[in-house]
Amino acid sequence: MAKSLVIVESPAKAKTISKFLGKNFKVAASQGHVRDLPKSQLGVDIENNFAPKYITIRGKGEIIEKLKKEAKDAEKIFLATDPDREGEAISWHIAQLLDLDIDKPCRIEFHEITKNAVQAAIKNPRKIDLNLVNAQQARRILDRLVGYKISPILWKKIKRGLSAGRVQSVAARLVCDREREIEAFVPEEYWNITAVLFDEKTSSKFEAKFYGREEEKIELKNREEVDKIINSLSEEYVVYKVKTGTKKRNPPPPFITSTLQQEASRKLGFTAKKTMLIAQQLYEGIEIKGEGSVGLVTYIRTDSTRVAKEAKEEAYRYITEKFGKEYANPDAEYSSKKANVQDAHEAIRPTSVFREPEIIKDSLTPDQYKLYKLIWDRFIASQMMPAIYDTVAMDIKNNGYIFKASGSSVKFLGFMTVYVEGSDFQEEEEEKTLPVLKEGTKVRLEELKPTQHFTQPPPRYTEASLIKELEEKGIGRPSTYAPTIATLLERGYVVKDKKVLKPTELGFIVTDALKEFFSEIVDVGFTAEMEEQLDKIEEGKVEWYEVVGDFYRDFYKTLKVAEEQMEKVELEEEVEVTDIKCEVCGRPMVVRKGRYGKFLACSGFPECKNTKPLLEKVGVKCPKCGGEIVKRRSKKGRVYYSCENAPQCDFVLWDKPVNEKCPVCGSLMVEKNTKNGIVIKCSNPECGYQKETN
């Protein structure tokens, strides 16, 4: 009989933690939340201080019964859910279901899943923090009130299936407002003049850009102004001033949730949702050869750049051994300039820097390796010395006009040996080297290049830049960015065009309606202020139901106005007509978009209501009957491939087929995802043939 029961959220986390605890411990998983507000109704008693009506989440009954049985046999119970508001709430719900005394220490928390951290947490249990729980409850109830009260109005006035959300609606507004800025933008003409100069003594060619006169910069707005300057220049270009020096480039701080999502978007092309999914895997534990299940990174939902003393010391040892003492920075410190940083957790970092990405690469999937390497590189770089550049700046004079040239060269790479931060919209300019010339040196003009430019509109948001904007404006918290953007895309308010986010017609219509009738909901300042109120609940400064009540009083009035005054919008849905005939009435089928994606519907709707799945052909013929093989999804959402003539034809594959037959047995070849990437192999498990790839 286990003397102690430890309850976590996920089986992967349970497996990792089990390694660090002895035989007297059993680790069980709740598999996330066990209770929530009901989906079929509001679930909030507005008349009774907004009391939530929690129910067991569908499918969790068996898990709860198992936890109750395990708890009955245990002497001690430790709740070890994630160390944040959401995790605290999960622990509170579990405690309620298991009838635990929440006034007794039963809650443990750790910010990395390592032996030392887990064992230290077991020795220091605490009470469940009801302030944290109440902050989570307040957020959940606010979001439920906004969603369940506004959405029906949008359904009635615009289109069924729409939704509104406290953070989601503000994010949609930012994207729509930016698009309107771009549409209203009027480009302005401007010109540059670049002089290509040559120094005989050093045999150096370099460029200098026109600045103006010594006392003022001259803006060139048209060709006439440019020609006037060029015509007044003499043949003599003289070095007038020379300034040499050095500059530092400081390393970026270690990752927090938002910067991890931004950099993974820039450098790896990951969506925020994908980044957090993989980061969670790295945090909870992965099977590493020779070690077993290991938590590779610290907790991945954080807004703090703080680093534990032990981790700093380990990084210092590693950098000293690997690169030399001159590269290690024992005084690396990062503090946030933002006032609302909770600082509850450390920055995101490797649990051990000596677990190098290349050493464990074979134990990771390609995406896990990429993200782990990104986190590892960033943390190591953050603990290194700044890069040092030698700089030179020269003013070159010609007939009273000044041309400026500047350049730099790396003197000491420092942290850039390991890592350079990405950029959202443009590549960094290449560092140009300049000769260091004496003042009074005459240089020869080789070419004068006037170039016309036009001012550019503000760029559209990418996932990375939208997350950065939300964070800077204090909208949402680390855990909300990924689901917010995913919802905007899923609801069709925004589409992704290559890397940028564009609002759809639907996005504009919904945003404009919310701006008109629910101005506070989509107001950036109001939403940021609400986040501050949630922080005050967490700090125990205000009661959660008072915050919700203050919000609802005005919200209720605006609901009534919207219901009465919002005009109905006739939204024309674009449909794609196919050559597939409806088997019921013979009319052509059209492609429509529903809650779960695209499907085929009869063009004769509403007279004919026939629908069928939209099957995606993969360009391979069925080896059994000659029909097309199509992509399908199982009831659990897993992708598989079968014949279009199913169920009459029973051919099925779990891996994507390619239009190629096995040279050994003649079966279809398939794409197989492995840790080392995609391989082409025979679909016949008894054959085992695999195609060699370069």
C-alpha positions in Angstrom: 0.0 0.0 0.0 1.4 3.4 -1.0 1.8 5.6 2.1 1.7 8.8 0.0 -0.2 9.8 -3.2 1.1 12.6 -5.4 -1.4 13.9 -8.0 -0.3 15.8 -11.1 -2.0 16.7 -14.3 -0.4 14.6 -17.0 0.8 11.0 -17.3 4.1 12.2 -18.8 4.7 14.3 -15.7 3.6 11.4 -13.4 6.1 9.2 -15.1 9.0 11.7 -14.7 8.2 12.4 -11.0 7.9 8.7 -10.1 11.6 8.3 -10.8 12.5 10.7 -8.0 10.3 9.3 -5.3 10.7 6.0 -3.5 8.4 3.0 -3.2 6.3 4.7 -0.5 4.9 7.1 -3.1 2.4 6.6 -5.9 2.0 9.2 -8.6 -1.4 9.6 -10.4 -2.6 12.0 -13.1 -5.8 14.0 -13.3 -5.3 14.6 -17.0 -5.9 18.3 -16.6 -9.0 20.0 -15.2 -11.6 17.7 -13.6 -14.4 20.2 -13.1 -15.5 23.2 -15.1 -18.6 25.4 -15.8 -21.2 23.5 -17.9 -21.1 24.1 -21.6 -24.9 23.9 -22.0 -25.7 26.9 -19.7 -24.2 30.0 -18.2 -23.2 28.2 -15.0 -22.9 31.4 -13.0 -25.4 32.4 -10.3 -25.5 36.2 -11.0 -27.9 36.8 -8.1 -25.7 35.0 -5.6 -22.4 36.9 -5.9 -21.7 35.2 -9.2 -21.2 31.8 -7.6 -20.0 29.3 -10.2 -21.8 26.0 -10.8 -19.1 23.5 -11.4 -19.8 20.1 -12.9 -17.5 17.1 -13.6 -16.1 17.4 -17.1 -17.5 14.8 -19.5 -15.2 11.7 -19.6 -13.5 12.5 -16.3 -15.8 10.4 -14.1 -13.6 7.3 -14.3 -10.5 9.3 -13.6 -12.0 10.9 -10.5 -13.2 7.5 -9.2 -9.7 6.1 -9.6 -8.2 9.1 -7.8 -10.8 8.6 -5.0 -9.8 5.0 -4.7 -6.1 5.8 -4.6 -6.7 8.6 -2.0 -8.6 6.2 0.2 -5.6 3.9 0.5 -3.1 6.8 1.1 -1.9 8.2 4.4 -0.8 11.5 2.8 -1.9 13.2 -0.4 0.2 15.8 -2.2 -1.3 18.0 -5.0 1.5 18.7 -7.4 -0.3 20.5 -10.3 1.5 23.3 -12.3 2.7 26.3 -10.2 0.3 28.9 -11.5 -3.3 30.1 -11.1 -4.6 27.4 -13.4 -2.7 24.7 -11.5 -3.8 26.0 -8.1 -7.4 25.9 -9.3 -7.0 22.3 -10.5 -5.6 21.3 -7.1 -8.5 23.1 -5.3 -11.0 21.2 -7.5 -9.3 17.9 -6.8 -9.2 18.6 -3.1 -13.0 19.3 -3.2 -13.7 16.1 -4.9 -11.5 14.0 -2.6 -12.9 15.8 0.5 -9.4 17.0 1.6 -9.0 19.6 4.3 -7.6 22.6 2.4 -6.5 24.2 5.7 -3.9 21.6 6.0 -0.6 21.5 3.9 -1.3 19.3 0.9 -0.1 21.5 -2.0 3.4 21.2 -3.3 5.0 23.1 -6.2 8.2 23.0 -8.2 9.3 25.0 -11.2 11.4 22.3 -12.8 10.9 18.5 -12.7 14.3 17.5 -11.3 15.1 15.2 -8.4 16.2 18.0 -6.1 13.2 20.2 -6.9 10.6 17.5 -6.5 12.1 16.1 -3.2 12.5 19.6 -1.8 8.8 20.3 -2.6 7.7 17.1 -0.8 9.4 18.3 2.3 7.7 21.7 2.2 4.0 21.3 1.4 1.8 24.3 1.9 -1.9 25.1 2.0 -3.8 25.7 -1.2 -3.6 29.4 -2.0 -7.2 30.5 -2.2 -6.2 33.9 -3.6 -4.7 32.2 -6.6 -7.8 30.0 -7.0 -10.0 33.1 -6.7 -8.0 34.9 -9.4 -8.5 32.0 -11.7 -12.2 31.7 -10.9 -12.7 35.5 -11.5 -11.0 35.2 -15.0 -13.1 32.1 -15.8 -16.3 33.7 -14.8 -15.6 37.0 -16.5 -14.7 35.1 -19.7 -17.9 33.1 -19.4 -20.1 36.2 -18.8 -18.6 37.9 -21.9 -18.7 34.8 -24.1 -22.1 33.5 -23.1 -23.9 36.9 -23.0 -22.4 38.5 -26.2 -22.2 35.4 -28.4 -26.0 34.8 -28.7 -26.4 38.5 -29.8 -23.7 37.9 -32.5 -25.5 34.7 -33.6 -28.8 36.5 -33.9 -27.5 39.6 -35.6 -24.6 38.4 -37.7 -24.0 34.6 -38.0 -24.4 31.4 -36.0 -21.3 30.0 -34.4 -19.6 33.3 -33.7 -18.0 34.0 -30.3 -16.7 37.0 -28.3 -14.0 36.9 -25.7 -12.4 39.3 -23.3 -8.9 39.0 -24.7 -9.8 37.5 -28.0 -11.9 40.5 -29.0 -9.2 43.0 -28.2 -6.6 41.0 -30.2 -9.1 40.9 -33.2 -9.4 44.7 -32.8 -5.7 45.2 -33.0 -5.5 43.2 -36.2 -8.4 45.1 -37.7 -7.2 48.5 -36.6 -3.8 47.8 -38.2 -5.4 46.8 -41.5 -7.3 50.0 -41.6 -4.1 52.0 -40.9 -2.6 50.2 -43.9 -5.6 51.0 -46.1 -5.6 54.6 -45.1 -1.8 55.0 -45.5 -0.7 57.6 -48.1 3.0 57.0 -49.1 5.3 59.9 -49.2 8.2 60.2 -51.5 11.8 60.7 -50.3 15.3 60.4 -51.7 18.7 59.3 -50.6 22.1 60.2 -52.3 24.9 57.7 -51.8 28.4 58.5 -52.7 30.8 55.6 -53.5 34.2 56.9 -52.5 37.7 55.5 -52.9 40.9 56.2 -50.8 44.1 55.8 -52.7 46.4 55.2 -49.8 44.4 52.3 -48.2 43.0 51.1 -51.6 39.6 51.2 -49.8 36.2 51.7 -51.4 33.3 52.7 -49.1 29.9 54.4 -49.1 28.8 57.6 -47.5 25.2 58.9 -47.4 24.1 62.5 -47.9 23.1 64.1 -44.6 22.7 67.8 -45.2 24.7 70.7 -43.8 26.8 70.5 -40.7 24.2 72.4 -38.6 21.1 70.6 -40.0 19.8 67.5 -41.7 18.2 68.1 -45.1 15.3 65.9 -46.1 15.1 65.3 -49.9 11.5 65.0 -51.0 11.7 64.9 -54.8 14.0 64.6 -57.8 14.3 68.4 -58.3 15.8 68.8 -54.8 18.2 65.9 -55.4 19.3 67.4 -58.8 19.9 70.8 -57.1 22.2 69.2 -54.5 24.1 67.1 -57.1 24.6 70.0 -59.4 26.1 72.1 -56.5 28.6 69.4 -55.5 32.3 69.8 -56.4 34.8 67.1 -57.3 36.5 67.4 -53.9 35.4 65.1 -51.1 37.4 65.7 -47.9 37.3 63.7 -44.6 36.1 66.4 -42.2 35.6 64.5 -38.9 36.6 61.0 -37.7 35.4 59.4 -34.6 36.5 56.0 -33.4 35.3 54.0 -30.5 33.8 50.8 -29.2 30.2 49.7 -28.6 28.6 46.9 -26.7 25.8 44.6 -27.8 24.2 43.0 -24.8 22.8 39.5 -24.8 19.0 39.1 -24.7 17.5 37.9 -21.4 16.5 34.3 -21.0 13.1 33.4 -22.4 9.7 34.2 -20.8 6.6 32.7 -22.3 5.9 35.5 -24.8 9.4 35.9 -26.0 9.7 32.1 -26.5 6.6 32.2 -28.6 7.9 35.2 -30.6 11.3 33.7 -31.3 9.9 30.2 -32.1 7.7 31.9 -34.7 10.6 33.9 -36.2 13.2 31.3 -36.2 11.3 28.0 -36.4 8.1 29.0 -38.0 6.1 27.5 -35.1 2.6 28.8 -34.2 2.2 29.9 -30.6 0.0 26.9 -30.0 2.6 24.5 -31.4 5.4 26.1 -29.4 3.5 25.7 -26.1 2.5 22.1 -26.9 6.2 21.1 -27.4 7.4 23.2 -24.5 5.0 21.4 -22.2 6.4 18.1 -23.4 10.0 19.3 -22.6 8.8 20.5 -19.2 6.9 17.4 -18.2 9.5 14.9 -19.2 10.9 13.0 -22.2 12.6 9.5 -22.3 16.3 10.2 -22.6 18.7 7.3 -23.5 20.5 6.3 -20.3 18.5 8.6 -18.0 14.9 7.6 -18.4 12.1 10.2 -18.3 13.7 13.7 -17.7 12.1 17.2 -17.4 14.4 19.1 -19.8 13.2 22.7 -19.1 11.8 24.8 -16.2 8.1 25.8 -16.1 7.1 27.3 -19.4 4.4 29.8 -18.3 6.2 32.7 -16.8 6.7 36.4 -17.2 9.9 36.6 -15.2 13.5 36.7 -16.4 14.8 35.7 -12.9 17.3 32.9 -12.8 18.1 30.7 -9.7 21.5 31.1 -8.2 22.3 27.4 -8.8 21.5 27.7 -12.5 23.6 30.8 -12.8 26.6 29.0 -11.2 26.1 25.9 -13.4 26.0 28.1 -16.5 29.2 29.9 -15.4 31.0 26.6 -15.0 29.8 25.4 -18.4 30.7 28.6 -20.3 34.1 28.8 -18.6 34.9 25.2 -19.6 33.5 25.4 -23.1 34.5 28.9 -24.3 36.9 30.3 -21.7 36.6 32.5 -18.6 36.4 35.7 -20.6 33.1 34.6 -22.1 31.3 33.9 -18.8 29.4 36.7 -17.1 29.1 36.0 -13.3 27.0 39.2 -12.9 24.4 38.6 -15.5 21.1 40.0 -14.2 17.8 40.8 -15.9 15.0 42.8 -14.4 11.7 43.5 -16.1 10.8 47.1 -16.9 7.1 46.2 -16.7 5.2 46.9 -13.5 2.8 44.0 -13.7 5.3 41.1 -13.8 4.2 38.5 -11.3 7.7 37.0 -10.9 6.2 33.8 -9.5 8.5 31.6 -11.5 12.0 31.7 -13.0 12.7 32.3 -16.7 12.5 29.4 -19.1 15.8 27.6 -19.1 17.3 24.1 -19.3 17.2 22.1 -16.1 20.8 21.4 -16.7 23.0 23.2 -19.2 25.3 20.2 -19.3 22.5 18.3 -21.1 23.6 19.8 -24.4 21.1 19.6 -27.3 23.4 17.6 -29.5 23.9 15.0 -26.8 20.2 14.2 -26.4 19.2 14.9 -30.0 18.5 11.2 -30.8 16.0 11.0 -27.9 14.0 14.0 -29.2 11.7 14.5 -32.2 12.9 17.0 -34.7 10.6 19.7 -33.4 11.4 18.9 -29.7 15.1 19.2 -30.6 14.6 22.6 -32.4 12.7 24.1 -29.5 15.0 22.7 -26.8 18.1 24.0 -28.7 16.4 27.4 -29.0 15.8 27.5 -25.2 19.3 26.2 -24.4 21.1 28.6 -26.7 19.2 31.6 -25.4 19.9 30.8 -21.8 23.6 30.1 -22.4 23.8 33.4 -24.4 22.1 35.3 -21.6 24.8 34.3 -19.1 27.7 35.3 -21.4 29.5 38.6 -21.9 28.4 41.3 -24.3 29.8 41.4 -27.9 32.2 44.3 -28.4 32.5 46.2 -31.7 35.2 48.6 -32.9 33.3 51.5 -34.5 34.3 54.3 -36.9 32.1 57.3 -38.0 33.3 59.8 -40.6 31.8 63.1 -41.9 32.9 63.8 -45.5 32.5 67.4 -46.6 31.8 68.7 -50.1 31.0 72.4 -50.8 29.4 72.9 -47.4 27.4 69.6 -47.5 28.0 66.6 -45.3 28.0 62.9 -46.2 28.2 60.4 -43.4 29.8 57.0 -43.3 29.8 54.6 -40.4 31.0 51.1 -39.9 31.9 48.5 -37.3 33.8 45.3 -36.9 33.5 42.6 -34.3 36.3 42.8 -31.7 34.9 40.2 -29.3 32.0 37.9 -30.2 30.9 37.2 -26.7 27.3 35.8 -26.5 27.0 35.9 -30.3 29.3 32.9 -30.4 26.1 31.0 -29.4 23.1 33.0 -30.3 21.7 36.1 -32.1 18.1 37.2 -31.6 15.7 37.1 -34.5 13.8 40.0 -36.0 10.1 40.2 -37.1 10.2 41.9 -40.4 13.7 42.6 -41.7 17.1 41.1 -41.7 19.8 42.8 -39.7 22.0 45.0 -41.8 25.4 43.5 -42.4 28.2 45.2 -40.4 30.3 47.3 -42.8 34.0 47.9 -42.2 35.4 51.3 -42.9 39.0 52.4 -43.3 40.1 54.8 -40.5 41.2 57.9 -42.4 42.8 61.0 -41.1 40.9 64.3 -41.0 41.7 66.3 -44.1 42.2 63.2 -46.3 40.9 63.7 -49.8 38.9 60.8 -51.3 37.9 60.2 -54.9 34.3 60.0 -56.0 33.6 56.8 -58.0 29.9 57.0 -58.3 27.0 59.1 -57.0 23.7 57.1 -56.6 20.5 59.0 -56.1 17.6 56.6 -55.1 13.9 57.2 -54.8 11.9 55.7 -51.9 8.4 55.9 -50.5 7.4 55.6 -46.9 5.9 52.3 -46.0 2.7 51.6 -44.1 2.9 49.9 -40.7 3.5 46.1 -41.2 0.7 43.6 -40.6 1.0 41.6 -37.4 2.7 38.3 -37.4 1.9 35.9 -34.5 5.2 37.0 -33.0 4.5 40.7 -33.2 0.9 40.4 -32.1 2.0 38.5 -29.0 4.6 41.2 -28.4 1.9 43.9 -28.7 -0.5 42.1 -26.3 2.3 41.7 -23.8 3.4 45.3 -24.0 -0.1 46.6 -23.6 -0.8 44.3 -20.6 -3.5 42.3 -22.3 -3.8 38.7 -21.2 -1.2 36.6 -19.5 1.5 34.1 -20.6 -1.1 31.3 -20.7 -3.6 33.2 -22.9 -1.6 34.2 -26.0 -1.5 30.9 -27.8 -5.3 30.0 -27.4 -6.3 33.6 -28.2 -4.6 33.5 -31.6 -5.8 30.0 -32.3 -9.4 31.1 -31.6 -9.1 34.1 -34.0 -8.0 31.7 -36.8 -10.5 29.0 -36.0 -13.5 31.4 -35.9 -12.5 32.9 -39.2 -12.0 36.4 -37.8 -8.4 36.4 -39.1 -6.5 34.4 -41.7 -2.8 33.7 -42.0 -1.3 34.8 -45.3 2.2 33.3 -45.3 3.4 34.7 -42.0 1.1 37.7 -41.6 -2.3 38.0 -40.0 -5.1 39.6 -42.0 -8.6 40.3 -40.8 -11.5 38.8 -42.8 -14.7 40.6 -43.7 -16.3 38.7 -40.8 -13.5 39.9 -38.5 -14.2 43.5 -39.4 -18.0 43.1 -39.0 -17.8 41.5 -35.6 -15.1 43.9 -34.4 -17.1 47.0 -35.6 -20.2 45.7 -33.8 -18.3 45.2 -30.6 -16.7 48.6 -30.8 -20.1 50.2 -31.3 -22.0 48.4 -28.5 -19.3 46.9 -26.2 -16.6 49.5 -26.4 -15.1 48.6 -23.0 -14.8 44.9 -24.0 -12.6 45.8 -27.0 -10.8 48.7 -25.3 -7.1 48.0 -24.8 -6.8 50.1 -21.7 -9.9 48.6 -20.0 -8.7 45.0 -20.7 -5.2 45.8 -19.3 -6.8 47.3 -16.2 -8.9 44.2 -15.7 -5.7 42.1 -15.7 -4.4 44.4 -12.9 -7.6 43.7 -11.0 -7.0 39.9 -11.3 -3.5 40.5 -10.0 -5.0 42.3 -7.0 -7.3 39.3 -6.3 -4.2 37.0 -6.4 -2.5 39.3 -3.9 -5.5 39.2 -1.6 -6.2 42.9 -1.9 -9.8 42.7 -3.3 -12.6 40.1 -3.3 -13.1 38.3 -6.6 -16.8 38.7 -6.7 -16.6 42.4 -6.2 -14.4 42.7 -9.3 -16.8 40.6 -11.3 -19.8 42.6 -9.9 -18.2 46.0 -10.8 -17.7 44.7 -14.3 -21.2 43.2 -14.7 -23.2 46.2 -13.6 -22.2 48.3 -16.7 -22.0 45.2 -18.9 -25.6 44.3 -18.2 -26.8 47.7 -19.4 -24.8 47.5 -22.7 -26.2 44.0 -23.3 -29.8 45.4 -23.2 -28.9 48.2 -25.6 -27.1 45.8 -28.1 -30.1 43.4 -28.1 -32.4 46.2 -29.0 -30.3 48.4 -31.3 -27.7 46.2 -33.1 -28.8 45.9 -36.7 -29.0 42.5 -38.4 -26.1 42.0 -40.9 -26.8 40.0 -44.1 -23.5 38.2 -44.5 -23.0 36.6 -47.9 -21.1 33.3 -47.6 -18.6 32.6 -50.4 -19.2 29.1 -51.7 -17.1 27.0 -54.0 -19.2 25.0 -56.5 -17.9 21.5 -57.2 -18.6 19.0 -60.0 -19.9 16.5 -57.4 -23.6 15.8 -57.9 -26.0 15.6 -54.9 -27.2 11.9 -54.8 -30.5 13.1 -53.4 -31.6 15.7 -55.9 -28.9 15.8 -58.6 -27.9 19.5 -58.0 -24.2 20.3 -57.7 -22.6 20.2 -54.2 -20.8 23.2 -52.8 -18.1 23.6 -50.2 -19.2 25.2 -47.0 -17.4 25.9 -43.7 -18.7 24.6 -40.5 -17.6 24.5 -36.9 -15.4 21.4 -37.6 -14.0 22.6 -40.9 -15.1 22.3 -44.6 -17.8 20.0 -45.8 -20.0 19.4 -48.9 -23.6 20.6 -48.9 -26.2 20.6 -51.6 -26.6 23.9 -53.5 -30.4 23.4 -53.2 -30.4 24.1 -49.5 -32.8 24.7 -47.7 -35.0 22.5 -50.0 -32.4 19.8 -50.0 -30.4 19.4 -46.8 -28.0 16.7 -47.9 -24.4 17.0 -46.7 -21.3 14.8 -46.8 -17.7 15.0 -45.7 -15.2 16.8 -48.0 -12.6 14.2 -48.8 -9.1 15.3 -49.6 -7.5 13.1 -52.3 -3.8 12.2 -52.0 -3.2 11.4 -55.6 -2.8 7.6 -55.1 -5.0 4.9 -56.5 -6.4 2.2 -54.1 -4.5 -1.1 -54.8 -7.7 -3.1 -54.1 -10.4 -1.5 -56.3 -8.7 1.4 -58.2 -10.6 4.2 -56.4 -8.9 7.3 -55.1 -7.3 7.1 -51.7 -8.5 10.0 -49.4 -7.6 11.5 -46.1 -10.0 11.0 -43.3 -10.2 11.5 -39.5 -11.3 9.0 -36.9 -13.8 9.9 -34.1 -10.8 10.7 -31.9 -9.3 13.1 -34.5 -6.5 10.8 -35.7 -5.7 11.1 -39.4 -5.9 7.9 -41.6 -6.1 7.1 -45.3 -8.7 4.9 -46.9 -10.4 4.3 -50.2 -13.1 6.7 -51.4 -15.3 3.7 -51.9 -15.4 2.8 -48.2 -17.1 0.9 -46.6 -17.5 -1.3 -49.7 -13.7 -1.2 -50.0 -11.9 -1.9 -46.7 -8.4 -0.7 -47.7 -6.9 1.5 -45.0 -3.5 3.0 -43.9 -2.4 5.0 -40.9 0.6 6.5 -42.8 0.3 8.8 -45.9 0.7 6.7 -49.1 3.0 7.9 -51.9 2.5 7.0 -55.6 5.2 4.4 -55.6 5.3 0.6 -55.1 7.7 -1.4 -53.0 10.4 -3.0 -55.3 10.5 -6.0 -53.0 6.9 -7.0 -52.4 4.8 -4.6 -54.6 2.9 -3.0 -51.7 2.3 0.8 -51.6 5.1 2.8 -50.1 4.2 5.3 -47.3 5.7 8.4 -45.5 6.6 7.5 -42.0 7.3 10.1 -39.3 10.3 9.3 -37.2 12.5 11.1 -34.7 15.0 11.7 -37.5 12.4 13.1 -39.9 10.2 11.5 -42.7 11.3 8.2 -44.3 9.7 6.4 -47.2 9.1 2.7 -46.4 6.9 -0.2 -47.4 3.4 -0.3 -46.0 3.6 -4.1 -45.5 4.9 -4.7 -42.0 6.2 -8.1 -43.0 8.4 -6.6 -45.7 10.3 -3.9 -43.9 11.8 -2.3 -47.0 12.9 1.3 -46.5 14.0 3.6 -49.3 17.5 5.1 -49.0 17.5 8.9 -48.9 20.3 11.3 -49.4 
